[in-house]
Amino acid sequence: MASLVKAFSKKDDGGDLVETAFLLQGLLTVKEYFDQDTPKETELRNRIQKLWEEVDFTWYTKGENVLYWHWSPTFGWEMNFPVGGYN
């Protein structure tokens, strides 16, 4: 099976906190837009809600009081980039 990840750089080949947040922002906007009481729109809203609820942002803390931007299945937390201020 082909990888679903498009690496931005050598060590950036996995989870990305910021892009995940952007994706969820877009999905939550879509959820509000499709507000009709139809089976398709109800299912779409339910699927978006499930995704939103299942993202574990606390995992990106590594147990610390900070969020880390990148995680890689190959390199782990090697990029070691904490998010703070206007990053």
C-alpha positions as a LaTeX table, in Angstrom:
\begin{tabular}{lrrr}
\hline
Residue & $x$ (\AA) & $y$ (\AA) & $z$ (\AA) \\
\hline
Met1 & 0.00 & 0.00 & 0.00 \\
Ala2 & 1.32 & 3.45 & $-0.87$ \\
Ser3 & 2.03 & 5.89 & 1.91 \\
Leu4 & $-0.67$ & 8.47 & 2.59 \\
Val5 & 1.94 & 10.92 & 3.84 \\
Lys6 & 3.56 & 13.48 & 1.55 \\
Ala7 & 6.77 & 14.44 & 3.32 \\
Phe8 & 7.62 & 18.15 & 3.44 \\
Ser9 & 11.25 & 17.30 & 4.19 \\
Lys10 & 13.36 & 14.26 & 5.15 \\
Lys11 & 12.31 & 14.19 & 8.80 \\
Asp12 & 8.82 & 15.61 & 8.25 \\
Asp13 & 7.13 & 12.42 & 7.11 \\
Gly14 & 4.47 & 11.90 & 9.74 \\
Gly15 & 2.06 & 13.69 & 12.03 \\
Asp16 & 1.92 & 17.47 & 11.83 \\
Leu17 & 0.04 & 19.35 & 14.52 \\
Val18 & $-0.49$ & 22.58 & 12.57 \\
Glu19 & $-1.69$ & 20.99 & 9.34 \\
Thr20 & $-4.02$ & 18.75 & 11.37 \\
Ala21 & $-5.45$ & 21.85 & 13.04 \\
Phe22 & $-5.93$ & 23.56 & 9.64 \\
Leu23 & $-7.68$ & 20.46 & 8.28 \\
Leu24 & $-10.02$ & 20.31 & 11.25 \\
Gln25 & $-10.82$ & 24.02 & 10.96 \\
Gly26 & $-11.87$ & 23.45 & 7.37 \\
Leu27 & $-13.92$ & 20.38 & 8.25 \\
Leu28 & $-15.73$ & 22.20 & 11.06 \\
Thr29 & $-16.58$ & 24.97 & 8.59 \\
Val30 & $-17.94$ & 22.37 & 6.17 \\
Lys31 & $-19.96$ & 20.84 & 9.02 \\
Glu32 & $-21.64$ & 24.20 & 9.63 \\
Tyr33 & $-22.28$ & 24.80 & 5.92 \\
Phe34 & $-24.02$ & 21.47 & 5.31 \\
Asp35 & $-26.87$ & 22.03 & 7.75 \\
Gln36 & $-29.77$ & 20.44 & 5.90 \\
Asp37 & $-31.75$ & 17.61 & 7.49 \\
Thr38 & $-30.90$ & 15.03 & 4.83 \\
Pro39 & $-29.30$ & 11.62 & 5.31 \\
Lys40 & $-26.16$ & 12.57 & 3.34 \\
Glu41 & $-25.58$ & 15.87 & 5.15 \\
Thr42 & $-26.33$ & 14.33 & 8.54 \\
Glu43 & $-23.82$ & 11.54 & 7.86 \\
Leu44 & $-21.20$ & 14.06 & 6.73 \\
Arg45 & $-21.68$ & 16.14 & 9.89 \\
Asn46 & $-21.47$ & 13.00 & 12.05 \\
Arg47 & $-18.24$ & 11.85 & 10.37 \\
Ile48 & $-16.65$ & 15.28 & 10.78 \\
Gln49 & $-17.69$ & 15.40 & 14.43 \\
Lys50 & $-16.18$ & 11.95 & 15.02 \\
Leu51 & $-12.86$ & 12.99 & 13.43 \\
Trp52 & $-12.80$ & 16.22 & 15.45 \\
Glu53 & $-13.44$ & 14.38 & 18.72 \\
Glu54 & $-10.85$ & 11.66 & 18.05 \\
Val55 & $-7.80$ & 13.83 & 17.35 \\
Asp56 & $-5.56$ & 13.55 & 20.41 \\
Phe57 & $-3.83$ & 16.92 & 20.62 \\
Thr58 & $-2.44$ & 16.06 & 24.06 \\
Trp59 & $-0.24$ & 13.43 & 22.40 \\
Tyr60 & 1.70 & 16.30 & 20.80 \\
Thr61 & 2.76 & 17.49 & 24.26 \\
Lys62 & 5.06 & 14.54 & 24.92 \\
Gly63 & 3.77 & 14.86 & 28.51 \\
Glu64 & 5.14 & 18.40 & 28.80 \\
Asn65 & 3.39 & 21.77 & 29.05 \\
Val66 & 4.01 & 22.60 & 25.37 \\
Leu67 & 2.77 & 21.47 & 21.96 \\
Tyr68 & 5.29 & 20.02 & 19.48 \\
Trp69 & 4.78 & 20.59 & 15.77 \\
His70 & 6.08 & 17.36 & 14.17 \\
Trp71 & 6.24 & 13.66 & 14.84 \\
Ser72 & 7.64 & 11.07 & 12.44 \\
Pro73 & 7.17 & 7.28 & 12.43 \\
Thr74 & 10.79 & 7.07 & 11.25 \\
Phe75 & 12.45 & 9.85 & 13.26 \\
Gly76 & 10.12 & 10.23 & 16.25 \\
Trp77 & 10.35 & 13.70 & 17.79 \\
Glu78 & 13.82 & 14.49 & 16.32 \\
Met79 & 12.65 & 17.78 & 14.76 \\
Asn80 & 11.92 & 18.90 & 18.35 \\
Phe81 & 10.01 & 22.04 & 17.36 \\
Pro82 & 7.81 & 23.38 & 20.19 \\
Val83 & 4.98 & 25.72 & 19.16 \\
Gly84 & 4.94 & 29.01 & 21.03 \\
Gly85 & 4.12 & 32.64 & 20.45 \\
Tyr86 & 3.30 & 33.34 & 16.82 \\
Asn87 & 5.04 & 30.26 & 15.33 \\
\hline
\end{tabular}
